[in-house]
Amino acid sequence: MITIEDANNEKYYINPKQVIYVKERIHSGKLMYKIMMSNGEALMTSNEHGAKCIIASIKSRKDI
């Protein structure tokens, strides 16, 4: 489980296996990450560490 805070400072505990993709983009001059979940929910966060942990988890699954 990885903890991510969204743009409203709400905490989410995310199972990386439920993430479809992570999109990095600039929003209002700030680096943001859009995390798309398998249930259709999308989270916007500036938590770079959490987003990178999810990306690393997805990449490690792909190598198996």
RORO-267464 format. One line per 2 residues: number of its first residue (from 1); their letters; for each residue y negated, x, z negated of N, C-alpha, C, O. Coordinates in steps of 0.1 Angstrom, whole numbers, plus 5000, padded with zeros to 4 digits. Layout:
BEGIN
NUM	A	Y X Z Y X Z Y X Z Y X Z  ...
# end
This chain:
BEGIN
1	MI	5012 5008 5000 5000 5000 5000 4988 5009 5000 4987 5019 4993  4978 5005 5008 4965 5012 5009 4954 5002 5005 4954 4991 5010
3	TI	4945 5007 4996 4934 4999 4992 4922 5001 5002 4918 5012 5004  4917 4990 5007 4905 4990 5016 4895 4980 5011 4898 4969 5007
5	ED	4882 4984 5011 4871 4975 5007 4865 4971 5021 4862 4979 5029  4862 4958 5022 4856 4953 5034 4841 4954 5033 4836 4959 5023
7	AN	4834 4949 5043 4819 4949 5043 4813 4942 5032 4801 4944 5028  4820 4932 5026 4815 4925 5014 4820 4930 5001 4818 4924 4991
9	NE	4825 4943 5001 4830 4950 4989 4842 4942 4983 4844 4944 4970  4849 4934 4990 4861 4928 4985 4873 4938 4988 4874 4944 4998
11	KY	4882 4939 4978 4893 4948 4979 4905 4942 4985 4908 4930 4981  4912 4948 4994 4924 4944 5000 4934 4955 4998 4932 4967 5000
13	YI	4946 4951 4995 4958 4960 4994 4966 4957 5006 4973 4947 5007  4966 4967 5015 4972 4965 5028 4985 4973 5029 4986 4985 5026
15	NP	4995 4966 5035 5008 4972 5039 5006 4977 5053 5004 4969 5062  5005 4990 5055 5003 4995 5068 5012 4990 5079 5009 4990 5091
17	KQ	5024 4985 5075 5033 4980 5085 5028 4967 5091 5033 4962 5102  5018 4960 5085 5013 4948 5090 5000 4950 5098 4994 4940 5103
19	VI	4996 4962 5101 4984 4965 5109 4988 4967 5123 4997 4974 5127  4981 4960 5132 4983 4961 5146 4976 4973 5152 4981 4981 5160
21	YV	4963 4974 5149 4955 4985 5153 4943 4987 5144 4939 4978 5136  4937 4999 5145 4925 5003 5138 4915 5007 5149 4918 5016 5157
23	KE	4903 5001 5149 4893 5005 5159 4881 5011 5152 4876 5005 5142  4877 5023 5157 4865 5030 5151 4853 5027 5160 4854 5028 5172
25	RI	4842 5023 5154 4830 5020 5162 4818 5021 5153 4818 5022 5141  4806 5022 5160 4793 5023 5153 4788 5009 5153 4787 5002 5163
27	HS	4784 5004 5141 4779 4991 5139 4766 4992 5130 4767 4997 5119  4755 4988 5136 4742 4990 5129 4739 5004 5125 4734 5006 5114
29	GK	4743 5013 5134 4740 5028 5131 4750 5034 5121 4748 5045 5116  4760 5027 5117 4770 5031 5107 4784 5031 5112 4788 5022 5119
31	LM	4792 5042 5109 4805 5043 5114 4814 5032 5106 4814 5032 5094  4820 5024 5113 4828 5013 5108 4842 5013 5114 4844 5018 5125
33	YK	4852 5007 5107 4865 5006 5112 4869 4991 5112 4867 4984 5101  4875 4986 5123 4880 4973 5123 4895 4974 5122 4901 4981 5131
35	IM	4901 4967 5112 4915 4968 5110 4921 4954 5114 4917 4944 5107  4929 4953 5124 4935 4941 5128 4949 4939 5122 4957 4948 5124
37	MS	4951 4928 5115 4964 4926 5108 4972 4917 5117 4968 4910 5126  4985 4917 5114 4995 4909 5122 4993 4894 5120 4998 4886 5128
39	NG	4987 4890 5109 4984 4876 5107 4971 4871 5113 4968 4859 5112  4965 4879 5121 4953 4876 5129 4940 4879 5121 4929 4877 5127
41	EA	4941 4883 5109 4929 4886 5101 4924 4900 5105 4931 4909 5107  4910 4901 5106 4904 4914 5109 4895 4918 5098 4887 4909 5093
43	LM	4896 4930 5094 4887 4935 5083 4878 4946 5089 4882 4954 5097  4865 4945 5085 4856 4956 5088 4853 4964 5076 4850 4958 5065
45	TS	4854 4977 5077 4852 4985 5065 4845 4998 5069 4847 5003 5081  4839 5005 5060 4833 5018 5062 4842 5028 5055 4838 5040 5054
47	NE	4853 5024 5049 4862 5033 5041 4870 5042 5051 4880 5038 5056  4864 5053 5054 4870 5062 5064 4884 5067 5059 4893 5068 5066
49	HG	4884 5071 5046 4897 5076 5040 4908 5066 5042 4919 5069 5046  4906 5053 5038 4916 5043 5038 4920 5040 5053 4932 5039 5055
51	AK	4910 5040 5062 4914 5037 5076 4922 5049 5082 4932 5046 5089  4919 5061 5078 4926 5073 5083 4940 5073 5077 4950 5077 5084
53	CI	4942 5068 5065 4955 5067 5059 4964 5057 5066 4976 5060 5069  4958 5046 5070 4965 5036 5078 4969 5042 5092 4981 5040 5096
55	IA	4960 5048 5098 4963 5055 5111 4974 5065 5110 4983 5065 5118  4974 5073 5100 4984 5083 5097 4998 5076 5095 5008 5081 5100
57	SI	4998 5065 5088 5010 5058 5085 5016 5052 5098 5028 5053 5101  5007 5047 5107 5011 5041 5120 5017 5052 5129 5027 5050 5135
59	KS	5010 5064 5129 5015 5075 5137 5028 5080 5132 5037 5083 5140  5031 5081 5119 5043 5086 5114 5055 5076 5117 5066 5081 5119
61	RK	5052 5063 5117 5062 5053 5121 5066 5055 5136 5078 5054 5139  5056 5058 5144 5059 5059 5158 5068 5071 5161 5076 5070 5171
63	DI	5067 5081 5153 5075 5093 5155 5090 5092 5151 5098 5100 5155  5093 5081 5144 5107 5079 5140 5115 5073 5151 5127 5071 5149
# end
